[in-house]
Amino acid sequence: MPRVVSVFLPTWPTDCWRRKRGSPPPEAPFAMVGPEGNRNVVTAADLSARSLGIRIGMPATQAQALVAELVIGEADPEGDRASLDRLAVWALRYSPVAAADPPDGLVLDTTGARRSPRFRLSSSACLDWTPSSDHSQTWEESILIRSSVNPSALRTSRMAPLAR
């Protein structure tokens, strides 16, 4: 019976930006903006920005007014997609089947896998026995493993056996 892990990377665009450019500092609230119609909106936000009330789809001017110290970067959806595709290729070392699930996900077949990758990104993982085209149903009915910043912290939690 196949086991499928769906990895949700809610801060993938901001993580990619920081890895490529080395800025802004990790503690600074950071959001990415891109065009939507005739205005710029927030297309991604890191955990720090989200904790301060920044939301995806919020007008960029409203986000800047809400959080004065917010660092803004220009969205690069094509670059984010390419990076996600590279992550899927990298994940093939842990799984016989790995696929990008744009804009912020990765799907792995972990049937027979002995160990899981340790993502050093903000991520959530969902374990299910079968792939599903309805990801919301899969997330609701499956075992959910959440972590912020470093999933290896799961080793000390009640869910540690699920993270191995």
N, C-alpha and C positions, 0 to 999 in steps of 0.2 A: 504494500500500500504506500503510495507516495506521500511525502511530507513536504509541504511548501512553506517557506518563510517569506513573508512580505516585510521588507524593511522600509519604514517611513522616515525620510530625512527632511524634516520641516525647515531646516536652516541650510539646506544644500547650497543655494546661491551665495549666501553670505559666507559660508565656510569656504567655498571655492575662491571667492574674492580675496579673503584673508590669506589663503594658502598661496595664491598667485602674487599678491602684492605686499604681503606682510603688514598690512595696516587695515583698518585702524586697530588700536590696542584691544585685546579681548574684552576688557571691562567696559569699553565705550559702547553705548547703544548704537546699533548700525542697521540701516535699512537701505534697500535698493529700490529705485524708482524707474518706471518706464512709461511710455505713452499708452494711453487708453482713450481713444477718440481724440479730443482736442485738449486733453489735460494729462498731467503726469500723476500717476498713482503709485502707492507702495506695492511692489510686486513680491518682496521678500523682506523679512525682518529677523534679526537674531533674537535669542532668548531674552537678552537684556532689554532690547527695544520693546518686545512683546510684553514684558513685565511692566513697562511704563505706559502701556495702553496703545501702542502702535499696532495696527491691524492691516492685513493684506486687503488691498482695494481702497484704502483710505487715500484721499487726495494728499499729495506730497506737501502742499502748503499747510494743510491741517496738521500733518505729522510733525512738521518743523515747529509749528506754533505750540503744539502739545509738549514737545520735548526739545528745549532749546539746545541741548548738547548733542542732539542726534546727528550722527555722521551719515551722509547720504552718498551712495554710489550709483552709477548708472547700470541698469539691468542689462544682462547679456544672456538672453534665453538660449541662443544657439550654442554659446560657449558652455552654459550649464548642461545642456543636453549632451554635448560632446564629452564633457567630464563624467557625466552619469554613465554614458556608454563605456568609457574607459574603466570606470569602477565595476561595471558588469563583467567586462573581460577579466579584470583582476580577480573577481569573485569566483571565476571558473576553477581556481586552485582549491576551493572549498566545496564546490558543487558541480555536478555534471551538467546542470543547466542553470544559467543565470541570465537574467534579462533586465534591462532598464525599464522602468515603469514611470515615464515622465509625467509631471515635471519634477517629482521629488521622491521617487520610490525605486526599489530594487526587488526583484522576485527571484528566489533561489529554491531549487529543488534540493532538499537536504536528505533525501532517502539514502540511507547507508553512509551518510557523512559522519565522520568520527569527531570532528571538532568544528566549531563555528568561528567565523571571523570576529575579531574584536574591533568594532568601529570606534575610532577616536573622533567621533562627530556626535552632534546631538541627533539621536535616533530613537525610534521605537520599532520593535519587531513583533510580528504576529505569526504564530505557528498554527498551521492548519493541515489537515490530512489531504486535502485536495485543492487544486487551484480553483479560483472562482472569478468570474467576470464581474461579480458584484462585490467589490472590495469592502464596502461598508458592512455588508452582511458577514463577510469573512472576519472583519475586525471585531464585530459584536459577538460572534459565536466562537471565537478561538481564544487561545491562551495569549494574553498580551503581556509583553515584556517592555517596560519603559525605562529609559535612562536619560538623564540630561548631562551633557558634556562627555562622560566617559562610561560606557556600558560595562566596563570591567568592574565597576562598583557593585554590579549585581552579584558578584561572588560572595559578598557578605550579607546578602539579603535572603529572605525566605524563598525567593525564586531562583536562587543560585543553581539548583540542579537543572533548571530549564535553560540556563545561559551557557552551559558547557557544550 
